[in-house]
Amino acid sequence: MKVAIIGYGMAGSRLAAELRARRADVKVTVLGAEPHRAYNRIMLSNLLAGKIDESDVEITEAAGHGVDVRPGTAVTAIDRAARTVTTACGDVLPYDHLVLATGGEAVLPDVPGLDPLPDRVAVFRTLDDCRRILAVAGTARTAIVLGGGLLGLEAARGLTARGLKVSVVHAVDRLMNRQIDAGASGVLTRTLADLGIECVLDAATEAVESAPDHVTVRLADGRALHAGLLVIACGVRAETSLARTAGLDVRRGVLVDDALRTSDPHVSAIGDCAEHDGVTGGLVAPAWEQARVVAARLTGEDAVYRPRAVVTRLKAAGIDLAAMGTLRGDEELTFSDPARGTYARLCIDGDRLAGAVMLGDNPAVGTVIQLFDRGTPVPGDRRALLLGRALGSAPVAAVESPALMPDATTICQCNTVSKGALVRCWRAGARSIGDVVAATRATTGCGTCGDAVRGIVDWLSAVDAPSSSEVPA
């Protein structure tokens, strides 16, 4: 079977790796428009902050071993009748099954002064965007980030780590308005101010004006903000141009069924470009699960895609934020301590956690995530979850020891790796963090589970360590 994958991002590279692992006789060709091998887009904010190098964001698992990877090869046309794709350099490649993993593109606001992008303005989506931002940041003291969602706040925090004074301009009256409520936004705004980031909310941008050494953002209320760099992080839209031209059914994304097939049974779509049950992508865990399902179906298994409720984490130094589910329920509990940068809201339906927002240092956040992820009943003492402690008692620890943690506990949300999977990997012969990561892919998504994985590996090392009587002289 010949499988062609258009897009060598996180979804496309994962699918290639899944196919390679399942069937050596499947011929896989991956065509990527970007001139790089696959990289972890989630880690770009860490690259922006200077915490990691470009080599640390690379994904190399799909290269070689029967997978023909062609970076810098844009596809210009799909011929569904002939089952071929045509590249920008004129190559015509046949396929038995085609998978669209074309991802998304940054949304550019319809604001005068942004088309074409001036020299001191950049969007934040790709590795090349990150390079452009860093090049301009090297000559700037101040920056404005347009967009107060996840990506915008991560970009802002990364730039402050580079020593820039940063302002975030958001058109809505609260930050991260898709994930958190007004109360959490208020505490988050104060936390960001303490970190040197000014938030300008409920502020529509009317125009952008550029000069050789600065950019001016003019707001609808008459204010003018000046900076040496403007970063645009106003969201992502599915890249569907190839699919539309090929005559596939498209709404916001390429429409797919539970098998992730498009309106053409010989074409699938995964990741940010796909629309399943009215929902488009944007997070890594669903994209990787979609890659697993397509790989399974192409190698003879009867797999279907069942989206799981996801936990959104803000990955920015000095900020610990987790948001999940819906902020509606029969029972709602809220605690706010702006001075300490702490906010917690739990929404409970019946005896199950329907949603939550946890901001700041709360030792119960791990327990809350597990209750939501597994759908298990919440404890009778709600205060312990809300405050991280019951009144008059010590703080609640999510897990006092890995030995007390159920095997079903999900440790890596991005790759759905449980504690039991880590233990089985260790029992099968893995003896280091690197071995465990290579076998399970834990920590290779957003990376926020790194401490938990290391803690479990350290515990396993101690448990399996030979006693003094067993150590040879």
C-alpha positions in Angstrom: 0.0 0.0 0.0 1.2 3.5 -0.9 0.2 6.1 1.7 0.9 9.8 1.0 0.8 12.3 3.8 0.5 16.0 3.1 2.0 17.9 6.0 5.0 17.0 8.1 4.0 18.7 11.3 3.1 17.0 14.6 0.2 15.1 13.2 1.8 14.0 10.0 5.0 12.9 11.6 3.2 10.9 14.3 1.1 9.1 11.6 4.3 8.2 9.7 5.8 6.8 12.8 2.7 4.9 13.7 2.5 3.3 10.2 6.2 2.5 10.3 5.8 0.8 13.6 2.8 -1.3 12.6 3.6 -2.4 9.0 7.1 -2.4 7.4 5.5 -3.0 4.0 3.5 0.1 3.9 5.2 2.7 1.7 4.9 6.1 3.2 5.7 9.4 1.6 5.5 12.6 3.7 5.4 15.9 1.8 6.0 19.0 4.0 5.8 22.6 2.7 8.0 23.8 5.5 11.8 23.4 4.7 12.4 21.7 8.1 11.9 18.2 9.4 9.1 17.9 11.9 9.3 19.9 15.1 7.3 20.2 18.3 5.2 23.3 17.8 4.2 23.3 21.5 7.8 23.9 22.5 8.3 27.1 20.5 7.4 29.2 23.4 10.3 27.7 25.3 12.5 28.4 22.3 11.3 32.0 22.3 12.2 32.2 26.0 15.7 30.9 25.4 15.2 27.8 27.6 15.9 25.4 24.7 17.7 25.4 21.4 16.2 24.6 18.0 17.6 21.1 18.1 15.4 20.5 21.2 12.2 21.0 19.3 13.0 18.6 16.5 10.9 15.4 16.0 13.0 12.8 14.3 11.2 9.6 14.9 9.5 9.3 11.5 12.6 9.8 9.4 14.1 6.8 7.5 13.1 3.2 8.0 11.0 3.1 4.9 9.5 6.5 5.3 10.2 8.9 2.4 10.2 12.4 4.0 10.4 15.4 1.7 10.6 18.7 3.6 10.2 21.8 1.5 7.9 20.1 -0.9 4.6 21.9 -1.3 1.7 20.1 -2.9 -0.2 22.1 -5.4 -3.0 19.8 -6.5 -4.8 16.6 -5.7 -6.3 14.4 -8.5 -8.8 12.2 -6.7 -9.8 10.3 -9.8 -6.2 9.3 -10.7 -5.2 9.2 -7.0 -2.2 11.4 -7.5 -0.7 14.5 -5.9 1.3 17.1 -7.8 4.1 19.0 -6.1 5.4 22.5 -6.7 8.4 21.1 -8.5 6.2 19.2 -10.9 6.4 15.7 -9.5 3.3 13.6 -9.8 3.1 11.0 -7.0 0.5 8.1 -6.9 -1.2 7.0 -3.7 -3.6 4.3 -2.5 -4.6 6.4 0.4 -4.0 10.1 1.0 -4.0 11.7 4.5 -4.3 15.5 4.8 -2.3 16.8 7.8 -2.0 20.3 6.5 -2.5 21.9 9.9 -3.6 25.5 10.4 -2.4 28.9 9.6 -2.2 32.0 11.8 -5.1 34.3 11.7 -4.1 37.8 10.6 -6.6 40.5 11.8 -8.2 42.6 9.1 -6.4 45.7 10.3 -4.8 48.4 8.1 -1.1 48.2 8.1 -0.6 44.4 8.4 -0.7 43.4 4.7 2.1 42.8 3.9 3.6 42.3 7.3 6.0 45.1 8.2 9.6 44.3 9.2 9.0 44.6 12.9 5.8 42.6 12.9 5.5 38.8 13.1 2.9 36.2 13.6 3.6 33.4 16.1 2.9 29.9 14.6 5.9 28.3 13.0 9.6 27.8 13.5 10.3 30.5 10.9 8.0 32.8 12.7 9.9 32.2 15.9 13.2 33.0 14.1 11.7 36.2 12.8 10.5 37.2 16.3 13.9 36.5 17.8 15.7 38.5 15.1 13.6 41.6 15.7 13.6 41.1 19.5 17.4 41.4 19.4 17.1 45.0 18.4 14.0 45.9 20.6 13.4 46.8 24.2 9.7 46.6 24.1 7.1 44.4 22.5 3.3 44.3 22.0 1.5 40.9 21.7 -1.8 41.1 19.9 -3.9 38.4 21.4 -4.5 37.3 25.0 -5.2 33.6 24.4 -2.9 30.7 25.2 -0.4 31.3 22.5 -0.3 35.1 23.0 0.4 34.7 26.7 3.1 32.1 26.1 4.7 34.5 23.6 4.6 37.4 26.0 6.2 35.4 28.8 8.9 34.2 26.5 9.7 37.7 25.4 9.9 38.9 29.0 12.5 36.2 29.6 14.5 37.8 26.8 14.4 41.1 28.8 11.8 42.9 26.8 9.0 45.0 28.4 5.8 43.4 27.0 2.2 44.6 26.7 -0.6 42.2 25.7 -3.5 43.7 23.8 -6.7 41.7 23.8 -10.0 42.7 22.1 -12.1 40.8 24.7 -12.6 42.0 28.3 -10.8 38.9 29.8 -7.7 36.8 29.0 -8.1 33.3 27.7 -11.8 33.9 27.3 -12.3 30.5 25.7 -10.9 28.6 28.6 -11.4 30.6 31.9 -13.9 32.9 33.5 -13.7 36.5 34.5 -12.6 35.7 38.0 -9.6 33.6 36.9 -8.8 36.3 34.2 -8.6 39.0 36.9 -6.2 36.9 39.0 -4.1 36.0 35.9 -3.9 39.6 34.8 -2.5 40.5 38.2 -0.1 37.6 38.1 1.2 38.8 34.7 1.6 42.3 36.0 3.8 41.0 38.8 5.9 39.3 36.1 6.2 42.6 34.1 3.5 42.1 31.5 0.9 44.8 31.1 -2.5 43.6 29.9 -4.7 46.0 27.8 -8.1 44.4 27.7 -11.3 45.1 25.8 -9.2 47.0 23.3 -9.9 46.7 19.6 -7.0 47.4 17.3 -7.9 50.0 14.6 -4.6 50.3 12.7 -0.9 49.4 12.8 1.7 52.0 11.7 5.3 51.1 11.1 8.6 53.0 11.2 12.1 51.7 10.8 12.7 51.5 14.5 9.2 51.0 16.0 5.6 49.9 15.5 2.5 51.9 16.6 -0.7 50.1 17.5 -3.7 52.4 17.4 -6.7 51.4 19.4 -10.3 52.2 18.7 -10.6 54.2 21.9 -7.9 56.6 20.6 -4.9 55.3 22.5 -1.6 54.7 20.7 0.9 52.0 21.9 4.5 52.0 20.7 7.0 49.1 20.7 10.0 47.8 18.9 8.3 44.5 18.1 4.7 43.5 17.4 3.7 39.8 17.7 0.3 38.7 16.4 -1.2 35.7 18.1 -4.9 36.0 17.2 -5.7 32.3 16.7 -5.4 29.7 14.0 -7.7 28.6 11.2 -7.6 25.2 9.5 -5.7 25.1 6.2 -8.2 23.7 3.8 -7.3 25.2 0.4 -6.1 21.9 -1.1 -9.1 20.1 0.1 -11.5 22.7 -1.2 -9.8 22.7 -4.6 -10.0 18.9 -4.7 -13.8 19.0 -4.1 -13.8 17.6 -0.6 -16.5 18.6 1.9 -15.2 21.5 3.9 -16.7 23.8 6.6 -14.3 25.3 9.1 -12.1 22.3 8.5 -12.1 19.2 6.3 -15.1 17.2 7.3 -14.3 13.7 8.6 -16.4 10.9 10.1 -15.6 8.6 13.1 -13.0 6.8 11.0 -11.5 10.2 10.1 -12.4 9.6 6.4 -13.3 12.6 4.3 -16.1 12.7 1.7 -13.7 10.6 -0.4 -13.1 7.2 1.2 -9.5 7.2 -0.1 -8.7 10.4 1.7 -8.4 11.0 5.5 -7.7 14.2 7.4 -6.2 14.6 10.9 -4.9 17.3 13.1 -5.7 21.0 12.9 -7.1 20.8 9.4 -9.8 18.2 10.3 -13.3 18.9 11.5 -14.9 16.1 13.4 -18.4 16.4 14.8 -18.3 20.2 14.4 -14.9 20.5 16.2 -11.6 21.5 14.6 -8.2 20.9 16.2 -5.7 23.0 18.0 -4.4 20.6 20.7 -1.8 17.9 20.3 -3.5 15.0 22.2 -6.5 14.8 19.8 -4.2 15.1 16.8 -2.0 12.2 18.0 -5.0 10.1 18.8 -6.3 10.7 15.3 -2.9 9.6 13.9 -3.2 6.4 15.8 -6.7 5.7 14.6 -5.8 6.3 10.9 -2.7 4.2 11.2 -4.7 1.4 12.8 -7.4 1.5 10.1 -4.8 1.5 7.3 -3.2 -1.6 8.7 -6.3 -3.6 9.1 -7.8 -2.7 12.5 -11.3 -1.5 13.0 -10.5 1.6 15.0 -12.8 4.7 15.5 -12.0 8.1 16.8 -13.6 9.0 20.1 -12.5 12.4 21.3 -11.6 12.6 25.0 -12.1 15.6 27.2 -8.8 17.6 27.3 -7.0 19.6 29.9 -5.6 22.9 28.7 -2.3 24.0 30.4 -0.7 27.4 30.1 3.0 26.7 29.6 4.7 29.8 30.8 7.3 30.3 33.5 5.9 31.5 36.8 2.3 30.6 35.9 0.5 27.4 36.7 -2.9 27.2 35.1 -5.1 24.3 34.2 -8.5 24.6 32.6 -10.8 21.7 31.7 -14.4 20.9 30.8 -17.4 23.2 31.1 -17.8 25.9 33.7 -21.4 25.0 34.4 -22.8 22.4 36.8 -25.3 21.7 39.6 -22.8 22.7 42.1 -20.1 25.4 41.8 -17.4 26.3 44.2 -15.0 29.2 43.8 -12.0 30.5 45.8 -9.9 33.5 44.9 -6.8 35.0 46.5 -5.4 37.6 44.0 -2.6 38.6 46.3 -1.2 35.1 46.2 -2.1 34.6 42.5 -4.4 31.8 43.4 -7.8 31.0 41.9 -9.9 27.8 41.9 -13.3 27.0 40.5 -15.0 23.6 40.5 -18.2 22.8 38.6 -19.8 19.5 39.6 -22.7 17.7 38.0 -24.1 15.0 40.3 -21.0 13.6 41.8 -18.7 14.1 38.8 -16.4 17.0 37.9 -17.8 18.7 34.9 -15.1 21.4 34.7 -12.5 23.3 36.6 -10.1 26.2 36.5 -7.0 25.9 38.8 -4.6 28.9 38.8 -1.6 29.3 41.0 0.1 27.0 43.5 -2.6 24.5 44.6 -1.4 21.0 45.6 -4.7 19.5 44.7 -4.4 20.3 40.9 -3.2 16.8 40.1 -6.1 15.2 41.9 -8.6 17.5 40.1 -7.1 16.7 36.7 -7.3 12.9 37.5 -10.9 13.2 38.7 -11.9 15.0 35.5 -9.8 12.7 33.2 -11.2 9.5 34.7 -14.7 10.6 35.5 -14.6 9.3 39.0 -16.7 10.7 41.8 -15.5 13.7 43.6 -14.8 13.3 47.4 -17.3 14.5 49.9 -14.9 17.2 51.3 -15.0 19.7 48.4 -12.8 22.1 50.3 -9.9 19.8 50.0 -10.1 20.1 46.2 -10.9 23.8 46.1 -8.3 25.0 48.6 -5.7 22.2 48.4 -6.4 21.5 52.1 -9.3 20.7 54.3 -9.9 23.3 57.1 -7.6 22.7 60.0 -5.5 20.1 58.2 -2.4 19.8 56.2 -2.3 20.5 52.4 -3.8 17.8 50.2 -1.1 16.1 48.1 -2.3 14.8 44.7 -0.2 11.7 45.3 2.0 11.1 48.3 3.9 8.4 46.6 3.8 6.7 43.2 3.1 3.5 45.1 -0.3 4.9 46.1 -1.2 6.1 42.6 -3.6 3.8 40.7 -2.2 2.3 37.5 -4.9 3.9 35.5 -3.8 7.4 36.4 -3.0 9.3 33.2 0.5 10.8 33.6 1.1 12.2 30.1 -2.1 13.8 28.8 -0.7 14.5 25.3 0.1 10.8 24.6 -2.4 9.2 27.0 0.3 7.4 29.0 -0.8 6.0 32.3 1.3 5.1 35.4 0.7 1.5 34.6 2.2 1.9 31.1 5.3 3.5 32.6 5.6 0.6 35.1 5.2 -2.0 32.4 7.8 -0.3 30.3 10.2 -0.4 33.2 9.5 -4.0 33.9 10.2 -4.7 30.2 13.7 -3.5 30.5 13.7 0.3 30.3 16.2 1.7 32.9 16.4 5.4 32.3 14.2 8.4 31.5 15.4 8.3 27.9 14.4 4.6 27.6 11.0 5.3 29.1 10.4 8.3 26.9 11.5 6.4 23.8 9.1 3.5 24.5 6.1 5.4 25.7 6.5 9.0 24.2 5.6 10.4 27.6 6.9 14.1 28.0 7.2 14.5 24.2 4.1 16.7 23.9 3.8 19.8 26.0 6.3 18.5 28.5 4.4 19.5 31.6 4.4 15.8 32.8 8.2 15.7 33.0 8.5 16.0 36.7 5.8 13.3 37.3 7.5 10.9 34.9 10.9 11.5 36.5 9.3 10.9 39.9 7.9 7.6 38.8 11.2 6.5 37.2 13.1 7.5 40.4 10.5 5.5 42.5 10.9 2.4 40.2 14.7 2.7 40.4 14.5 2.7 44.2 12.0 -0.1 44.4 14.0 -2.3 42.0 17.4 -1.4 43.5 19.2 -4.5 44.9 19.6 -4.7 48.6 23.2 -4.5 50.1 23.3 -8.3 50.4 22.5 -8.7 46.7 25.2 -6.3 45.5 28.3 -8.3 44.4 31.6 -7.6 46.2 
